[in-house]
Amino acid sequence: MWKGSTVDSQTGRKIPENAHFHAGSISKVFETTVILQLAAEGRIDLDQTVQHYMPGLLPDAFAPITVRQLVNYTGGLPNVDEGKPPASADETIADRYDYRTFDQIIQDTLRPDDGRPAPGPHFTPGTKQEYNSLGFRIAGKLIEQTTGNSFKDEVTARILKPLHLNQTSAQG
């Protein structure tokens, strides 16, 4: 039985009701909601390409990828840090509080400077669906570029505050 939401998995202590959490993978739902809100406001066209909004962000090896494909897992993008050796347990613990910006994650993945080859597309956009978080880093960058605000500020103002999720925060 998974008890991660009610007790500390290491100590067995109950998590306090007033505990504060960073939104993890659920932030993809928040991010998609903000993208859809911006589309409803006429500020983003879901069928326009990443290359249109952010020229040069994706290497030339990538076919045009629409905003819609970023958030519905059909862009064919590689995974974040694809090809990077897995971190050791000690590295994971040492780096647990590190934060990388959307730009750092995108560049580290698509144009690695550590000697590993740059990953290419997994498939032609729109032909398959595959879980991937790089598309959401790119969508987060698009949110920031479109609004002029941080991803954190947009998610907080558009989702967390209206839903009274006062013990949840987004990074960025």
N, CA, C and O of each residue as an XYZ file, in Angstrom:
688
protein
N       0.837     -1.181      0.000
C       0.000      0.000      0.000
C       0.881      1.244      0.000
O       1.803      1.340      0.810
N       0.621      2.186     -0.879
C       1.379      3.424     -0.948
C       0.833      4.394      0.078
O      -0.365      4.673      0.109
N       1.728      4.913      0.924
C       1.306      5.813      1.977
C       1.959      7.177      1.849
O       1.940      7.966      2.794
N       2.539      7.463      0.681
C       3.299      8.691      0.492
C       2.519      9.960      0.746
O       3.112     10.984      1.085
N       1.216      9.925      0.594
C       0.452     11.157      0.779
C       0.059     11.383      2.234
O      -0.417     12.465      2.577
N       0.248     10.393      3.091
C      -0.190     10.564      4.478
C       0.942     10.464      5.495
O       0.830     11.003      6.595
N       2.029      9.781      5.143
C       3.149      9.654      6.074
C       4.467      9.836      5.335
O       4.557      9.613      4.128
N       5.480     10.245      6.080
C       6.833     10.338      5.545
C       7.316      8.908      5.307
O       7.355      8.102      6.236
N       7.682      8.596      4.071
C       8.037      7.215      3.729
C       9.322      6.762      4.412
O       9.558      5.560      4.525
N      10.155      7.689      4.869
C      11.402      7.326      5.529
C      11.243      7.162      7.036
O      11.807      6.240      7.625
N      10.476      8.056      7.662
C      10.378      8.051      9.125
C       9.083      7.434      9.635
O       9.003      7.031     10.795
N       8.062      7.357      8.769
C       6.768      6.856      9.204
C       5.926      7.903      9.910
O       4.779      7.641     10.271
N       6.497      9.107     10.110
C       5.745     10.174     10.770
C       4.639     10.690      9.855
O       4.801     10.771      8.638
N       3.525     11.032     10.469
C       2.409     11.601      9.724
C       2.820     12.963      9.168
O       3.495     13.743      9.840
N       2.404     13.234      7.938
C       2.675     14.534      7.330
C       1.662     15.522      7.894
O       0.460     15.262      7.863
N       2.139     16.658      8.412
C       1.217     17.643      8.999
C       0.203     18.155      7.975
O       0.507     18.282      6.789
N      -0.983     18.439      8.448
C      -2.031     18.946      7.557
C      -1.651     20.279      6.929
O      -2.158     20.618      5.859
N      -0.777     21.038      7.565
C      -0.374     22.325      7.009
C       0.946     22.239      6.239
O       1.587     23.260      5.992
N       1.351     21.035      5.862
C       2.595     20.863      5.098
C       2.484     21.574      3.755
O       1.400     21.679      3.181
N       3.605     22.052      3.272
C       3.664     22.784      1.996
C       4.344     21.888      0.969
O       5.376     21.283      1.257
N       3.770     21.802     -0.229
C       4.296     20.928     -1.276
C       4.549     21.693     -2.560
O       3.765     22.562     -2.942
N       5.645     21.366     -3.221
C       5.847     21.841     -4.591
C       5.031     20.927     -5.487
O       5.025     19.709     -5.305
N       4.348     21.514     -6.448
C       3.600     20.707     -7.409
C       4.614     19.968     -8.271
O       5.483     20.593     -8.879
N       4.514     18.669     -8.327
C       5.421     17.864     -9.146
C       4.811     17.620    -10.502
O       4.526     18.563    -11.240
N       4.611     16.377    -10.833
C       4.111     16.023    -12.155
C       2.710     16.572    -12.411
O       2.314     16.738    -13.564
N       1.967     16.852    -11.361
C       0.629     17.437    -11.539
C       0.727     18.806    -12.202
O      -0.258     19.322    -12.730
N       1.924     19.390    -12.169
C       2.082     20.700    -12.804
C       1.829     20.634    -14.309
O       1.522     21.654    -14.925
N       1.953     19.449    -14.911
C       1.640     19.318    -16.340
C       0.160     19.634    -16.604
O      -0.176     20.228    -17.628
N      -0.702     19.243    -15.697
C      -2.125     19.557    -15.829
C      -2.337     21.057    -15.659
O      -3.105     21.669    -16.402
N      -1.658     21.645    -14.686
C      -1.751     23.089    -14.479
C      -1.247     23.824    -15.715
O      -1.863     24.785    -16.176
N      -0.128     23.363    -16.238
C       0.485     23.999    -17.399
C      -0.427     23.936    -18.615
O      -0.587     24.924    -19.332
N      -1.022     22.777    -18.842
C      -1.950     22.636    -19.961
C      -3.141     23.570    -19.778
O      -3.621     24.162    -20.745
N      -3.610     23.702    -18.564
C      -4.730     24.601    -18.284
C      -4.358     26.043    -18.632
O      -5.155     26.758    -19.241
N      -3.160     26.471    -18.252
C      -2.729     27.832    -18.582
C      -2.598     27.996    -20.098
O      -3.006     29.023    -20.642
N      -2.043     27.013    -20.776
C      -1.938     27.070    -22.245
C      -3.331     27.213    -22.860
O      -3.532     28.028    -23.760
N      -4.289     26.424    -22.377
C      -5.655     26.504    -22.906
C      -6.296     27.856    -22.589
O      -7.036     28.397    -23.411
N      -6.021     28.399    -21.417
C      -6.532     29.730    -21.088
C      -5.947     30.785    -22.034
O      -6.668     31.657    -22.516
N      -4.653     30.702    -22.293
C      -4.013     31.651    -23.204
C      -4.551     31.492    -24.624
O      -4.673     32.473    -25.358
N      -4.872     30.263    -25.009
C      -5.483     30.038    -26.326
C      -6.877     30.667    -26.361
O      -7.245     31.305    -27.347
N      -7.652     30.490    -25.289
C      -8.998     31.076    -25.223
C      -8.934     32.608    -25.256
O      -9.851     33.263    -25.750
N      -7.851     33.166    -24.730
C      -7.657     34.620    -24.738
C      -7.123     35.110    -26.087
O      -6.974     36.314    -26.295
N      -6.838     34.183    -26.998
C      -6.308     34.559    -28.314
C      -4.833     34.908    -28.299
O      -4.332     35.520    -29.243
N      -4.136     34.530    -27.249
C      -2.716     34.878    -27.125
C      -1.799     33.782    -27.647
O      -0.643     34.038    -27.984
N      -2.321     32.557    -27.713
C      -1.582     31.418    -28.258
C      -2.524     30.676    -29.193
O      -3.707     30.511    -28.894
N      -1.999     30.236    -30.316
C      -2.745     29.398    -31.258
C      -2.244     27.967    -31.083
O      -1.075     27.683    -31.344
N      -3.106     27.081    -30.649
C      -2.708     25.695    -30.390
C      -2.152     25.001    -31.623
O      -1.372     24.057    -31.502
N      -2.546     25.458    -32.809
C      -2.095     24.820    -34.040
C      -0.915     25.534    -34.684
O      -0.505     25.189    -35.792
N      -0.370     26.530    -33.992
C       0.846     27.193    -34.465
C       2.049     26.425    -33.916
O       1.934     25.728    -32.908
N       3.181     26.550    -34.563
C       4.337     25.741    -34.182
C       5.229     26.416    -33.142
O       5.252     27.637    -32.986
N       5.948     25.565    -32.452
C       6.980     26.018    -31.523
C       7.986     26.867    -32.294
O       8.431     27.912    -31.820
N       8.334     26.402    -33.485
C       9.313     27.107    -34.302
C       8.823     28.520    -34.653
O       9.637     29.432    -34.794
N       7.527     28.708    -34.792
C       6.978     30.041    -35.056
C       7.146     30.936    -33.826
O       7.611     32.070    -33.932
N       6.764     30.414    -32.666
C       6.808     31.216    -31.449
C       8.225     31.420    -30.927
O       8.544     32.480    -30.388
N       9.075     30.411    -31.086
C      10.430     30.470    -30.531
C      11.438     29.977    -31.571
O      11.989     28.884    -31.439
N      11.671     30.778    -32.593
C      12.603     30.367    -33.653
C      13.970     29.990    -33.077
O      14.510     30.685    -32.216
N      14.515     28.882    -33.566
C      15.840     28.447    -33.146
C      15.873     27.648    -31.866
O      16.920     27.109    -31.507
N      14.750     27.554    -31.160
C      14.749     26.793    -29.908
C      15.006     25.313    -30.170
O      15.811     24.682    -29.485
N      14.317     24.770    -31.163
C      14.506     23.362    -31.518
C      15.556     23.246    -32.620
O      15.563     24.055    -33.548
N      16.440     22.257    -32.534
C      17.401     22.042    -33.612
C      16.681     21.732    -34.929
O      15.522     21.316    -34.932
N      17.372     21.938    -36.026
C      16.791     21.732    -37.356
C      16.331     20.300    -37.599
O      15.517     20.066    -38.493
N      16.830     19.335    -36.827
C      16.431     17.933    -36.993
C      14.957     17.706    -36.664
O      14.395     16.668    -37.012
N      14.333     18.671    -35.995
C      12.953     18.511    -35.568
C      11.990     19.134    -36.571
O      12.131     20.293    -36.959
N      11.005     18.332    -36.980
C       9.928     18.823    -37.836
C       9.084     19.801    -37.024
O       9.164     19.810    -35.795
N       8.278     20.623    -37.692
C       7.411     21.541    -36.944
C       6.537     20.803    -35.924
O       5.908     19.791    -36.230
N       6.521     21.343    -34.711
C       5.743     20.778    -33.606
C       4.783     21.853    -33.133
O       5.206     22.958    -32.795
N       3.493     21.541    -33.106
C       2.507     22.525    -32.671
C       2.426     22.595    -31.149
O       2.857     21.685    -30.441
N       1.867     23.690    -30.674
C       1.643     23.850    -29.235
C       0.748     22.712    -28.735
O       0.986     22.157    -27.662
N      -0.264     22.374    -29.501
C      -1.165     21.272    -29.137
C      -0.367     19.979    -28.923
O      -0.610     19.243    -27.967
N       0.586     19.715    -29.823
C       1.387     18.499    -29.725
C       2.316     18.522    -28.507
O       2.652     17.469    -27.963
N       2.730     19.717    -28.079
C       3.550     19.804    -26.863
C       2.796     19.251    -25.666
O       3.360     18.522    -24.850
N       1.512     19.604    -25.563
C       0.763     19.274    -24.358
C      -0.094     18.010    -24.474
O      -0.745     17.616    -23.506
N      -0.098     17.373    -25.647
C      -0.837     16.106    -25.725
C       0.093     14.922    -26.008
O      -0.348     13.852    -26.429
N       1.385     15.141    -25.767
C       2.396     14.086    -25.847
C       2.583     13.516    -27.252
O       2.980     12.360    -27.392
N       2.308     14.297    -28.289
C       2.461     13.787    -29.655
C       3.526     14.551    -30.447
O       3.539     14.483    -31.676
N       4.409     15.269    -29.769
C       5.431     16.062    -30.451
C       6.642     15.275    -30.914
O       7.406     15.762    -31.748
N       6.838     14.063    -30.391
C       7.992     13.258    -30.786
C       9.303     13.712    -30.178
O      10.373     13.311    -30.636
N       9.232     14.542    -29.154
C      10.441     15.070    -28.526
C      11.153     14.010    -27.692
O      10.522     13.067    -27.214
N      12.466     14.161    -27.516
C      13.179     13.256    -26.612
C      12.807     13.571    -25.166
O      12.188     14.596    -24.879
N      13.186     12.691    -24.280
C      12.939     12.911    -22.857
C      13.963     13.880    -22.286
O      15.056     14.022    -22.834
N      13.627     14.533    -21.211
C      14.559     15.440    -20.550
C      15.833     14.672    -20.204
O      15.787     13.585    -19.628
N      16.966     15.260    -20.568
C      18.298     14.695    -20.296
C      18.508     13.318    -20.928
O      19.299     12.519    -20.426
N      17.814     13.041    -22.013
C      17.961     11.750    -22.689
C      19.429     11.501    -23.042
O      20.118     12.382    -23.556
N      19.884     10.296    -22.756
C      21.254      9.910    -23.054
C      22.237     10.207    -21.941
O      23.384      9.762    -21.985
N      21.800     10.944    -20.955
C      22.665     11.258    -19.816
C      22.708     10.039    -18.906
O      21.670      9.424    -18.661
N      23.887      9.671    -18.398
C      23.940      8.528    -17.482
C      23.077      8.782    -16.251
O      22.994      9.915    -15.776
N      22.439      7.746    -15.734
C      21.609      7.942    -14.537
C      22.461      8.426    -13.359
O      23.616      8.029    -13.202
N      21.877      9.270    -12.557
C      22.568      9.787    -11.381
C      22.669      8.689    -10.322
O      21.768      7.862    -10.181
N      23.759      8.696     -9.595
C      23.906      7.761     -8.477
C      22.988      8.223     -7.353
O      22.467      9.338     -7.384
N      22.796      7.364     -6.367
C      21.968      7.733     -5.209
C      22.562      8.952     -4.512
O      21.830      9.851     -4.098
N      23.892      8.985     -4.381
C      24.543     10.126     -3.726
C      24.335     11.410     -4.525
O      24.093     12.467     -3.942
N      24.428     11.330     -5.864
C      24.208     12.508     -6.700
C      22.761     12.985     -6.589
O      22.503     14.187     -6.518
N      21.821     12.043     -6.573
C      20.405     12.388     -6.461
C      20.141     13.136     -5.156
O      19.436     14.144     -5.140
N      20.708     12.637     -4.075
C      20.524     13.289     -2.776
C      21.202     14.654     -2.763
O      20.620     15.631     -2.292
N      22.424     14.730     -3.275
C      23.172     15.996     -3.276
C      22.476     17.061     -4.129
O      22.530     18.248     -3.810
N      21.838     16.641     -5.193
C      21.228     17.584     -6.132
C      19.729     17.784     -5.926
O      19.085     18.440     -6.745
N      19.162     17.240     -4.866
C      17.709     17.226     -4.705
C      17.068     18.607     -4.640
O      15.887     18.749     -4.959
N      17.811     19.611     -4.240
C      17.237     20.958     -4.160
C      17.658     21.846     -5.328
O      17.303     23.024     -5.379
N      18.410     21.280     -6.257
C      18.835     22.072     -7.417
C      17.629     22.430     -8.272
O      16.659     21.677     -8.362
N      17.716     23.582     -8.888
C      16.649     24.037     -9.769
C      17.277     24.446    -11.092
O      18.261     25.185    -11.121
N      16.703     23.962    -12.182
C      17.139     24.382    -13.510
C      15.984     25.109    -14.179
O      14.828     24.702    -14.061
N      16.303     26.174    -14.873
C      15.282     26.925    -15.596
C      14.812     26.114    -16.800
O      15.433     25.122    -17.181
N      13.697     26.559    -17.393
C      13.233     25.913    -18.627
C      14.334     25.954    -19.675
O      14.594     24.950    -20.337
N      14.988     27.110    -19.835
C      16.063     27.227    -20.822
C      17.182     26.229    -20.554
O      17.679     25.593    -21.483
N      17.586     26.086    -19.295
C      18.663     25.154    -18.962
C      18.269     23.717    -19.294
O      19.070     22.971    -19.858
N      17.058     23.328    -18.953
C      16.608     21.964    -19.232
C      16.539     21.727    -20.732
O      16.996     20.693    -21.220
N      15.973     22.675    -21.466
C      15.833     22.523    -22.916
C      17.209     22.430    -23.565
O      17.455     21.538    -24.376
N      18.101     23.342    -23.213
C      19.434     23.341    -23.822
C      20.249     22.124    -23.401
O      20.918     21.512    -24.234
N      20.202     21.761    -22.104
C      20.941     20.583    -21.635
C      20.476     19.314    -22.344
O      21.259     18.387    -22.550
N      19.204     19.279    -22.713
C      18.662     18.099    -23.384
C      18.951     18.121    -24.883
O      19.468     17.148    -25.432
N      18.622     19.220    -25.538
C      18.709     19.267    -27.003
C      20.089     19.625    -27.539
O      20.419     19.296    -28.678
N      20.887     20.291    -26.731
C      22.238     20.687    -27.159
C      23.212     20.444    -26.005
O      23.803     21.385    -25.474
N      23.377     19.167    -25.619
C      24.219     18.872    -24.458
C      25.671     19.291    -24.701
O      26.202     19.148    -25.802
N      26.295     19.810    -23.645
C      27.688     20.223    -23.768
C      28.614     19.301    -22.975
O      29.748     19.664    -22.660
N      28.112     18.101    -22.655
C      28.912     17.162    -21.870
C      29.488     16.026    -22.723
O      29.914     15.002    -22.189
N      29.501     16.208    -24.024
C      30.104     15.204    -24.901
C      29.151     14.163    -25.453
O      29.496     13.464    -26.406
N      27.973     14.042    -24.888
C      27.031     13.057    -25.423
C      26.358     13.628    -26.663
O      26.211     14.843    -26.789
N      25.953     12.762    -27.573
C      25.294     13.275    -28.783
C      23.914     13.852    -28.464
O      23.229     13.405    -27.544
N      23.534     14.845    -29.241
C      22.211     15.448    -29.068
C      21.151     14.450    -29.518
O      21.270     13.857    -30.591
N      20.118     14.263    -28.706
C      19.058     13.337    -29.119
C      18.201     13.952    -30.217
O      17.999     15.165    -30.260
N      17.713     13.115    -31.084
C      16.817     13.575    -32.136
C      15.387     13.252    -31.783
O      15.095     12.771    -30.688
N      14.492     13.521    -32.726
C      13.072     13.225    -32.485
C      12.839     11.725    -32.350
O      13.556     10.918    -32.941
N      11.841     11.369    -31.574
C      11.463      9.964    -31.432
C      10.565      9.507    -32.570
O      10.593      8.339    -32.957
N       9.760     10.432    -33.111
C       8.849     10.113    -34.203
C       8.353     11.418    -34.819
O       8.531     12.493    -34.247
N       7.737     11.312    -35.973
C       7.177     12.476    -36.645
C       6.025     13.023    -35.804
O       5.140     12.267    -35.404
N       6.030     14.328    -35.535
C       4.965     14.907    -34.703
C       3.570     14.533    -35.212
O       3.281     14.575    -36.407
N       2.726     14.168    -34.254
C       1.334     13.854    -34.568
C       1.079     12.412    -34.977
O      -0.069     12.031    -35.204
N       2.132     11.601    -35.076
C       1.936     10.214    -35.536
C       1.844      9.207    -34.400
O       1.391      8.082    -34.612
N       2.258      9.580    -33.218
C       2.228      8.692    -32.049
C       1.991      9.548    -30.809
O       2.020     10.778    -30.850
N       1.760      8.851    -29.721
C       1.668      9.522    -28.427
C       2.626      8.823    -27.481
O       2.623      7.597    -27.368
N       3.451      9.620    -26.797
C       4.454      9.057    -25.897
C       4.666     10.028    -24.741
O       4.879     11.222    -24.952
N       4.604      9.505    -23.514
C       4.831     10.357    -22.351
C       6.178     11.045    -22.477
O       7.180     10.421    -22.828
N       6.189     12.330    -22.187
C       7.398     13.110    -22.329
C       7.242     14.396    -21.544
O       6.192     15.037    -21.604
N       8.265     14.779    -20.813
C       8.152     16.027    -20.056
C       8.885     17.191    -20.716
O       8.691     18.333    -20.299
N       9.716     16.952    -21.725
C      10.404     18.055    -22.384
C       9.404     19.006    -23.046
O       9.596     20.222    -23.021
N       8.344     18.462    -23.632
C       7.328     19.311    -24.246
C       6.733     20.290    -23.252
O       6.375     21.410    -23.615
N       6.626     19.873    -22.007
C       6.066     20.755    -20.982
C       7.064     21.815    -20.533
O       6.665     22.903    -20.117
N       8.359     21.509    -20.614
C       9.364     22.547    -20.327
C       9.302     23.616    -21.424
O       9.429     24.810    -21.153
N       9.105     23.161    -22.663
C       8.987     24.096    -23.777
C       7.687     24.897    -23.656
O       7.679     26.105    -23.897
N       6.607     24.239    -23.289
C       5.331     24.939    -23.092
C       5.446     25.953    -21.954
O       4.880     27.043    -22.038
N       6.169     25.606    -20.896
C       6.392     26.545    -19.795
C       7.139     27.777    -20.259
O       6.810     28.897    -19.866
N       8.137     27.574    -21.087
C       8.879     28.697    -21.662
C       7.950     29.552    -22.522
O       8.043     30.780    -22.504
N       7.059     28.912    -23.270
C       6.102     29.646    -24.102
C       5.153     30.477    -23.230
O       4.830     31.614    -23.573
N       4.717     29.922    -22.127
C       3.856     30.664    -21.192
C       4.589     31.914    -20.710
O       4.024     33.008    -20.706
N       5.836     31.750    -20.308
C       6.601     32.892    -19.814
C       6.815     33.940    -20.913
O       6.683     35.140    -20.674
N       7.139     33.475    -22.100
C       7.370     34.399    -23.220
C       6.088     35.143    -23.592
O       6.125     36.340    -23.881
N       4.966     34.443    -23.586
C       3.695     35.034    -23.990
C       3.176     36.043    -22.966
O       2.655     37.097    -23.334
N       3.318     35.720    -21.698
C       2.738     36.563    -20.647
C       3.706     37.607    -20.097
O       3.279     38.632    -19.565
N       4.995     37.351    -20.225
C       5.983     38.230    -19.602
C       6.131     37.980    -18.118
O       6.828     38.721    -17.425
N       5.474     36.930    -17.625
C       5.536     36.564    -16.207
C       6.183     35.200    -16.063
O       6.289     34.445    -17.030
N       6.614     34.891    -14.854
C       7.182     33.564    -14.606
C       6.077     32.514    -14.650
O       4.904     32.810    -14.424
N       6.473     31.301    -14.943
C       5.552     30.171    -14.914
C       4.894     30.088    -13.534
O       3.682     29.903    -13.421
N       5.702     30.228    -12.501
C       5.198     30.175    -11.124
C       4.100     31.213    -10.906
O       3.052     30.898    -10.342
N       4.333     32.450    -11.350
C       3.341     33.508    -11.159
C       2.055     33.212    -11.930
O       0.960     33.432    -11.412
N       2.177     32.719    -13.148
C       0.986     32.412    -13.950
C       0.177     31.282    -13.335
O      -1.045     31.384    -13.228
N       0.840     30.208    -12.932
C       0.126     29.078    -12.324
C      -0.503     29.502    -11.007
O      -1.628     29.112    -10.697
N       0.220     30.296    -10.238
C      -0.313     30.754     -8.955
C      -1.560     31.613     -9.164
O      -2.583     31.398     -8.514
N      -1.470     32.585    -10.068
C      -2.588     33.503    -10.278
C      -3.780     32.846    -10.962
O      -4.928     33.155    -10.643
N      -3.514     31.948    -11.896
C      -4.592     31.376    -12.707
C      -5.196     30.101    -12.122
O      -6.344     29.766    -12.418
N      -4.425     29.382    -11.287
C      -4.908     28.079    -10.816
C      -4.851     27.942     -9.298
O      -5.868     27.674     -8.659
N      -3.676     28.123     -8.725
C      -3.526     27.841     -7.296
C      -4.373     28.766     -6.426
O      -5.079     28.294     -5.536
N      -4.315     30.069     -6.668
C      -5.113     31.005     -5.844
C      -6.613     30.813     -6.059
O      -7.345     30.694     -5.077
N      -7.104     30.776     -7.305
C      -8.549     30.592     -7.485
C      -9.080     29.292     -6.871
O     -10.228     29.235     -6.430
N      -8.248     28.257     -6.844
C      -8.683     26.979     -6.267
C      -8.340     26.862     -4.786
O      -8.576     25.824     -4.169
N      -7.779     27.935     -4.216
C      -7.405     27.966     -2.787
C      -6.440     26.837     -2.435
O      -6.542     26.231     -1.368
N      -5.513     26.563     -3.335
C      -4.475     25.557     -3.068
C      -3.308     26.270     -2.378
O      -2.220     26.408     -2.939
N      -3.563     26.713     -1.161
C      -2.654     27.578     -0.441
C      -1.394     26.880      0.057
O      -0.426     27.552      0.411
N      -1.382     25.586      0.093
C      -0.211     24.848      0.554
C       0.537     24.222     -0.630
O       1.359     23.326     -0.438
N       0.259     24.684     -1.834
C       0.910     24.161     -3.034
C       1.588     25.303     -3.758
O       1.069     26.418     -3.807
N       2.751     25.018     -4.319
C       3.441     26.041     -5.102
C       4.043     25.411     -6.345
O       4.321     24.212     -6.382
N       4.235     26.223     -7.342
C       4.896     25.801     -8.567
C       6.278     26.427     -8.585
O       6.477     27.521     -8.056
N       7.217     25.747     -9.182
C       8.566     26.320     -9.304
C       8.626     27.236    -10.498
O       7.770     27.181    -11.380
N       9.622     28.065    -10.527
C       9.847     28.911    -11.694
C       9.869     30.296    -11.352
O      10.049     31.145    -12.225
